[in-house]
Amino acid sequence: MPTNGGLIGKENLPNQTGRAKVTSFTSSGNFTISPNNTLGTADAVLVVAGGGGGQNNGGSGGAGAGGFRLIGTHPLPASAVSVTIGAGGANSNTLGASGAEGANSVFASASNPITSTGGGGGGAGYQNGGNAPEGGTPGGSGGGGGVRNAAASASGSSPGGNGNTPPVSPPQGNNGGDGKAAGGGSPLMASGGGGGAGAAGAVGADGGGAGGVGKDVSGVFGPGYGDSGFFAGGGGGMDQDAGTGAGAGGNGGGGVGGTGPGAGNAAGTANTGGGAGGGPVAVAGGSGAVLVKESIRQISGIWTMNDQYEYKKNDEWIVNGE
């Protein structure tokens, strides 16, 4: 007579694939392989770093998205794996200083760790015509370049930061867009958009550059994660002088850019790795995330009530493949 509960049927049938289990991390912790994962591997591991932060002076660039790394079949150890979720980069209040880079996210499996690099900060936009604009900083995706808030006769540009820094294959991100300042009687000035996992940030021209789009993983993990399945969108650039408008944030949590003076830019969305929008408001990048997908296989036999409870609690109980 079992001491941990009576027997219960139906049988959990053998030799069937069953279904997938997704473990989501929105804060740092430890991952432990599911007891019903008989393959000893993950079907997929997604590691997204924190997005870059903005800079709250006029003409600042959109920040870059956190690095995006989607790995296919990946060995899982029997011991716990440390998971680090990178924070979004802080904004900068210092004249001339770019926003802070996001922090790295890590899935630290001993034999093959996966690290994604934090997004680059948005470039600074200067308030005085005598100062040069500031470029976006490098990262998983690069930050957009800032612009000079200057007289109509002034001109200048600043480069977007490099993405995929340090380099990995496939690339973890894209470059930020350049910031521009038009001269010669056309004072419209706008900053570049931050790079995203799926595309580079757009150049700032007569309006803020759009943030680069992120990547959609809903086909792998389902739509219930990130920004409707998207992660790592770049922040939009600022429209300093009432041109064609602020740059949109990239799908995947990128914040929209602001307009001058003093309105509208948004932070990167938490747990998407989205970059902050460039503009006059102090906003940070979005924190990162880690997703692990396992195939849960069925095991034969009649189960005790206690065993069934444990598997249901872990969302691993399967009957006839469902």
TORGU-151890 format. One record per residue: residue in one letter; x, y, z of N, C-alpha, C, O, CB in turn. Coordinates in steps of 0.05 Angstrom, whole numbers, plus 5000, padded with zeros to 4 digits. Glycine has a CB too. Layout:
N
AXYZXYZXYZXYZXYZ ...
end
This chain:
322
M501749765000500050005000501850255000503350295019498150005025 P501650424979503350654979502750855001500450885010503150804952 T504950975011504651165033504251455023503751635039507051155051 N504651504997504451774987502051814968502251974950507051844972 G499951664973497551704957496851454941498651294935497851944938 G494251414934493451184920494251194891495251404881490451154922 L493850974877494350954848492251104833490051134842494550664839 I493051204810491251354793491851294764494151294756491351654799 G489851254747490251214718488951454705487451604719488950954707 K489251514681490251344659493351314660494751454674489451454633 E494251124643497151104641498251354627496951464609497850854625 N500651434635502151634620503851484600505851374607504051814640 L502951474575503851284555506751324547507651554546502051294531 P508151104541510951124534511351204505509551194488512450864539 N513951284498514851314471513251514455512851474431514851044457 Q512251724467511051934453512452194459513552234481507951964460 T512552374440514152624443512952804465514452944478514252774417 G510352794468509052964488508953254478508253304455510652954514 R509753444495509653724487511953874500513453764516506953854496 A512154124492514454294501513754434527511454494533515154494480 K515854484542515654644566517554884563519854844556516354474592 V516555124568518155364566518455474595516555524609516855574548 T520955514602521655644628522555934622524455974607523855484644 S521256124634521756414629523156534653522156504676519256564622 F525356684649526656834670526457134664527357224643529656744672 T525257274682525157564681526857694703527157944704522257664683 S528057534719530057624739532057394742531457164735528657694767 S534257454754536457254756535557024774534057064793538957384767 G536656794769535956554785537556314775539656344764532956494783 N536456074780537655824771535755664755533355634762538755664796 F536755544733535155364717535955074723538255014725535455424687 T533854904727534354624732532854464711530454514706533454534760 I534154274698532954114677530453964688530553874711534953914666 S528453944672525953814681526453514684527853394668523753854660 P525353384705525853104709524752924687525652704684524653014735 N522853024672521752864650522952934623521852854603518752914649 N525153084623526653134599528752914595530852924607528153414600 T527952704580529752474577531952514556533752344554528052234569 L531852734541533852784521536352924532538452904520532652944498 G536053064554538353204565539153454550541453544553540653024567 T537353564533537953804518535653994518533353924525538653724488 A536154244512534154444507533654454477535554444461534854724518 D531154484469530554524440531454804431532254834408527554494435 A531354994449532155264443532655424469531255384489529955414426 V534655604468535155784490535456064479536956114460537855704505 L533856244489534056534482535256694505534356674527531156644474 V537256854498538557024518538557304507539857364487541456924525 V537157484521536957764513538057944535537257924558533957844506 A539958124528541158304548539458554552537558594538543958374539 G540258714572538858964577539359164555541559184544539759074604 G537259324549537559534529539059774539539159814564534859614519 G540159934521541660174529539860394539537460394534543260274506 G541060574555539560804566539761054549541561074532540560864594 G537961234554537961484538539561704552540861664572535061574535 Q539361944540540662184550538762414549537562464527543362244534 N538262544571535962724572536563014566535463204577534762714600 N538463054546538763324535537563324507537263114494541763404534 G536963564497535763584470537463464449539863494449535163874464 G536163314430537663204407539062944413540762864397539563394398 S538362804435539762554441538762324424536362324417539562494471 G540462134419539761904402538261684417538361674441542261794390 G536861524401535561284412537661084420539761054407533561164392 A537060934441539060734451538760474437536660404426538660694482 G540960324437540960064424539659844441539659854465543759984417 A538559644427537359414441539559244453541859244444535659254421 G538859084473540658894484541258674464539558614446539558774509 G543558544467544258324449542158104449541058044470546958214456 F541757984426539657774422541057524412542257534390537357874403 R540957314428542157064419540156834422539356774445544757004435 L539356714400537556484400539156244391540056224368535056534381 I539456054409541055814404539255574401537355544417543155764426 G539755404381538155164377538854954398539355024421538555054349 T538854694390539254484409541754534426543954584416539654214394 H541354524452543454604471543554404494541554354506542954904482 P545954294500546154104522545554234549546254454555548953974523 L544054074566543354164592544653984613544253734612540254174596 P546054094632547253924653545153834674543053944676549554074667 A545953634689544153544710544053744733542053764747545053264721 S546253894737546354084758545054344750544554394726549254144767 A544454514769543154774764544954954747547354964750542354904790 V543655114730545055304713544355584723542055654726544255274683 S546455744728546056024737545056194713546156184691548656134749 V542956354718541856524698542056814708541056874730538856444691 T543256984692543457274699541857434679542257414655546457364699 I540057604690538457784673539658064675539758184696535457784681 G540558164652541758424651539758654655537558644644543258464625 A540558854671538859084675539059274651541059274637539659234701 G536959434647537159644626539059864634539359914658534459754621 G540359984615542260194621540860444631538560504623543760274596 A542160584649541060834661541261064641543061064624542460904687 N539561264645539861504629542161674640543061634662537261664629 S543061854623545162044632543962324634542462414616547462044612 N544562454656543762734660546062924655545763174658542762774689 T548362824647550762984643550963094615550762944596553262824650 L551163354612551463474586553763354571556063364581551763784588 G553263254548555363134531555962844536557662734521557863294536 A554762714555555262434560553062264549550662324552555562384591 S553762044535551761864525550461704547551461694569553061664505 G548161594541546761414560548461174566550261104551544061334549 A547861044588549460814597548660564581546460534572548960754627 E550660384577550160134564548459954582548659974607552759994557 G546859774571545459574586547359364596549659344587543259444569 A546459204615548058994627547758734612545558684600547458954656 N549758564612549658304599547758114612547258124636552458184598 S546557934596545057704606546657454599547957434578542157694593 V546457254617548157014614546556764622545156754643550657034632 F546656554605545756284612548356124615549556044596543856164590 A549156074641551855994647552155694649553155594668552756114673 S551255544628551755254628554755214626556155344610550255114604 A555855024642558755004645560154944619562255054613559354794665 S559054764603560454684578560154874556561854884538559354414570 N558055044556557555214533555855454542553455474534556155064510 P556955644557555355874566554556054543555956064523556956034587 I552356184546551356374526551156654539549756694559548456284515 T552556844527552557114537551657304516552557294493555357194547 S549757484522548857694505549757964517549658004542545757694501 T550658144500551858394509549758614511547958634494554158484490 G549958784532548159004536548159194512550159224499548759144561 G545859324508545559514486547059774490547559854513542659584482 G547859904468549360154470547560384478545260394471550660214443 G548760574492547260814500546861014478548461024459548760954523 G544661164479544061364460546061594461546761674483541261464463 G546861704438548761924437547662174448545262224446549761964409 A549362344460548462594472547962804450549262814429550562704491 G545962974455545463204439546163454455545163484477542463214429 Y547663634443548663864458546664094455545364124435551363954448 Q546564254476544764484477545964734465544564934461543864534505 N548564734461549964984452551264934425552564724421551965074473 G551065124407552065094380555065054379556064944359551365324364 G556565134398559465104397560464824403562864774400560665294416 N558764644411559664384419558964174397556964194383558264294445 A560763984394560363774374558363574385558263524409562963644366 P556863444368554963234377556562974385558862944379552963164355 E555162804398556362564410555162314396552762294392555862554440 G556962124389556061884376554861694396555361704420558361754363 G553161504386552161294403554361094410556361084396549861144389 T554060954432556060764440555560484430553260414424556360764471 P557660314428557260044417555959864438555859924462559959924408 G554959634428553859434446552659204430553259164407551759564464 G550859054443549458844429548158954404548658844382547258714446 S546659174406546059354384546959624392546859704415542959344377 G547859784372549060044377546960264382544760254372550860124355 G547760464399546060694403546060884380548060894365546860834429 G543861034376543761234355545361484362545661554385540861314350 G546461614341547961854345546262094352543962114343549561914320 G547362274369545962524376546362744356547762704336546862614404 V545262974361545563204343546163464359546063464384542963244327 R546863664345547463924357544964104356543764144335549864064342 N544264214378542064404379543264684374544064824393540464394407 A543364764349544964994341543465184323541165134317547564904328 A544765394316543565584297543265464269544465254264545165844296 A541665594253541165494226543665454209543765294191539265674211 S545765614215548165594200549965354208551865294194549765844203 A549265234230550965014240550264754225548064714215550564974270 S552164584224551764314213553464124228555164194243552364314182 G552963874224554563664237552963414239550563404236555363764265 S554363194244553062944248554762784267557062844273552762794221 S553562564277555062394295554362104289552062054282554462464325 P556161924291555661654282554061494303554261534327558261514277 G552561304292551261104310553360914320555360864306549060964295 G552860794343554760594354554660334339552560264327554160554383 N556860184339556959924326555359714342555559704366559759834323 G553859554327552559324340554259074338556459074326549859274326 N553258854349554658604350557458634361559458544350554758474322 T557558774384560158834397560058724426558358804442560659134398 P561858524433563758394415562458204395560158124399565758234431 P563858144373562557994351562057704358563757564370564258004326 V559657604351558957324353557557254327556757424312557057274378 S557256994322555856894298553756694306554356504320557856774278 P551256734296550356964281550357224297550357214322547456914270 P550257454284550557714299548257744319546057664315550457944279 Q549057864342547057914364545658174361543858234377548457894390 G546358344341544958594338546058754315547658654299545258764363 N545159004313545759174290546659454299546359524322543359204271 N547659614280548659874286546460074291544160044282550359974262 G547160284306545360514310545460694286547460694271545960664336 G543360854282543361044260544861304267544961384290540461114252 D545961434247547361684251545461904258543161914248548961764226 G546362094275544862344280545662554260548062564251545262434308 K543862734253544462944233543663214243541763244259543062884207 A545063414234544263694239544463844212546663874202545963834261 A542263924202542264064176543064354179542264484198539564044162 G544564454160545364734161544364884137542664794122548464754163 G545565114132544965274108542065364107540765354086545565114084 G540965454130538265554130536165354135533765414136537665684104 S536865094139534964884146535664774173537264594175534964664124 P534564884194535464824221534364564232534764504256534765044239 L532864404216531764154227533963964235535763904220529864024206 M533763874260535763704271534463464284532463494299537663854290 A535563224280534262984291536462774296538362764281532062874273 S536062614316538062414323537362144311535062094301538262384354 G539361964310538961704299537561514318537661544342541661584291 G536361314306535061104322537060894331539060844317532760974306 G536560764353538260544363537860294346535660244336537660484392 G539960144344539759884329538059684344537859684368542559774324 G536859504328535359284339536459014330538259004314532359314331 A535358804341536358534334535858464305537358314293534958324352 G533658584293532958514266533758714245533758644221530158474264 A534558954253535259164233536759384247536559424271532759274220 A538359534231539759774241537859994247535660004236541859864221 G538660174265537060414270537160604246539160604231538060564294 A535060754241534960934219536361194225536661284248531960994211 V537461324204538861574206536861794213534661804202540361644180 G537661974230536062214236536362414213538562474205536762344262 A534162514202534262704180532562944187533363114203533362574153 D530162964175528263174183526563094206524763244215526563264159 G526862864216525462754239527162544252529162454240522662644232 G526462464276528062254290528161994275526061914263526962214317 G530461864275530661604262529161384278529261384302533561524259 A527861204264526460984277528460784289530560744278524560844258 G527760674312529360464323529160204306527060154294528460404352 G531360054305531259804290529359604302529159584326534059694289 V527959464284526059264294527559034308529858964301524359154270 G526158914327527258674341526658424325526158434301526158654369 K526758194338526157944326523857804340523557824364528657754326 D522257664324519857524333520557234339521457084321517557544313 V520157144364520756864371518156714378518256494389522556854395 S515856824370513356694377513056424363511656244373510956864369 G514356384340514256124327515855914342515455674337515356144299 V517655994360519255804375518055764403517755534412522155904377 F517355984417516555974445513556034449512555994471518156164461 G512156124428509456214432509356514435511456644440508156074456 P506956644432506756934432506657064459506557314460504357014417 G506656914480506257034507508657144520508657184545505056824524 Y510757194506513257294518514157544503513557594480515457074516 G515657714518516657954506514458144498512458174512518357894482 D514858284476512958474464511458334442512058354419514458734453 S509358174451507758014432509557834415509157804391506158194413 G511557714428513457534415515957654406517857514399512057404392 F516157924405518558064396520358134419519458194441517858314380 F522958124414524958214433527058394419527458374395526357974447 A528358564435530658714427530158914404531458904384532858524419 G528259094409527759314390529359564399529759614423524759384389 G530359714379531859964385530060194392527760214384533560034362 G531160384408529760624415529660824392531560844377531060754439 G527460974390527161174369528761434375529161494399524261244366 G529661564354531161814357529262054362526862044357532761864333 M530462274372528962514379528762704355530662734339530362654402 D526362824352525963044333526263304348524463384363523163024319 Q528563434345529163664362527563914353527064084370532063724361 D526963944328526064204317523464184302523164314281528164314300 A521464034312518764024300518963964270517764104253517364284304 G520463754263520563664235518363464230516063524235523263534230 T519063234219517063044211516162864234514362694231518162864189 G517362894258516462744281518662574293520662524281514162574274 A518062484317519962314332520062034319518161944307519162284362 G522361904323522661634313521161424330521161434354525561554312 A519861244316518461024330520460834342522560784331516560874310 G519660714365521260494376520860244360518660194350520460454405 G522960084358522759834343521059624358521259614382525459724338 N519559464343518059244355520059074371522159004362516659074333 G519259014396521058874414521759054437523959014449523458784400 G520059244445520359394469521959654466522559774486521659234488 G522659734441524159984438522360224445520060234437525160014410 G523460424460521860654468521760864445523660894430523060784492 V519460994443519161204423520961444430521361494453516261294420 G521961584409523461824414521662064423519262044420525061904389 G522962274432521562504441521662734421522862704399522662604467 T520262944427520363194411521263424428520863414452517663244398 G522563624416523563844431521564074431520264124411526263934421 P521464224453522764154478521064004497518664064500523864414491 G522163804510520963694534518663504532516963514550520263894550 A518463334511516063174510516662894498518162874479513863304494 G515462694510514662454496516362214494515362004488514262524471 N518962214500520561974496519961774518519161844541523562034496 A520261514512519461304530521761114536523661084520517061144518 A521660984559523560784567523260534550521160484538523360714596 G525360364549525060104537523259934555523259964580527859974534 T521859744543519959574559521459364574523359234564517959444540 A520659334599521959134617521858854605519858774593520759134645 N524058704608524258424600523858374570522958164562522358264615 T524658574554524758544525527558614514528158544492522658724511 G529258754530531758844520531459084502533359154487533158634506 G529159224503528759454485530459694494530859744517525859534485 G531359854473532960094479531060324486528860334477534660164455 A532160514502530660754510530460944486532160964469531960894534 G528161094485527861294465529461544471529761614495524961374462 G530561674451532161914455530362154460528162174449533861974431 G531262334477529662574482530162704509532062634523526762504481 P528462894516529063064539528262934566529063044586527563314536 V526862714566526062584591528062374599528962224582523162474589 A528662344625530562154634529261874634527661814652531562224662 V530061704616528961434614531161224610533261284599526861414590 A530560984620532560764620531760554599529560554588532760634647 G533660384593533160154575531559934589531459934614535660044564 G530359764573528859534584530759314593532759254580526959434564 S530059174615531658954624531458714605529658714587530658864652 G533258524608533358294590531558064599529758094616536158204588 A531957834586530357604591531857354582533557374565527557624578 V531057124593532056864583529756674582528056654600534256744603 L529556524559527456314555528856054549530756044533525456394533 V527955834561528955564555526655384548524755364563530555454580 K526855254525524755074516525854784516527954724505523855154487 E524254614530524954324531522754154519520354234521525554244560 S523453924508521453724500520953534524522853414533522353574475 I518553524532517753344555516553094544514553094529515753494574 R517852864550516952614539515352454560515652494584519452444530 Q513552294550511852134568513351894579515051774565509352044554 I512651814602513851584615511551384622509451474632515451664641 S512051124618509950934621509350874650511050934668510550674607 G507050754655506450654682504050774695502950974685508850704699 I503150654716500950764733502250934755504150844769499150534745 W501351174758502651374775501151404801498651384802502851644761 T502651444823501351514848500251804847501051964830503351494872 M498351864864497152124864499352334870499352554859494952144885 N501252274888503352464895505152524871505852754866504952354918 D505852304856507552354832506152514811507252694799508452084820 Q503552454807502052614788501852904796502153084780499252494784 Y501552954822501453224832504053374826503953604817500953234863 E506353234831508853364826509253444797510253654790511153184835 Y508453264779508753314750506853534741507553704724508353064734 K504353524751502453744744503454014754503154214741499753674755 K504554014778505654264790507754384772507954624769506754214818 N509354204759511554304741510554324712512154374694513854104742 D507954304708506754324681507854124662508454194639507154614671 E508253874671509553664655507753414652508653214640512153594667 W505353424662503653184660502353164633501053364624501553184683 I502652944620501552904592499952654591500752444601503852894572 V497552674580495852434575495252424545493952604534493252444592 N496052204532495552174504496452404487495052494469492552124499 G498852504494500152704477499152984481499853164467499852644449 E497453034501496253294505497353424531496553654538493253284506 
end
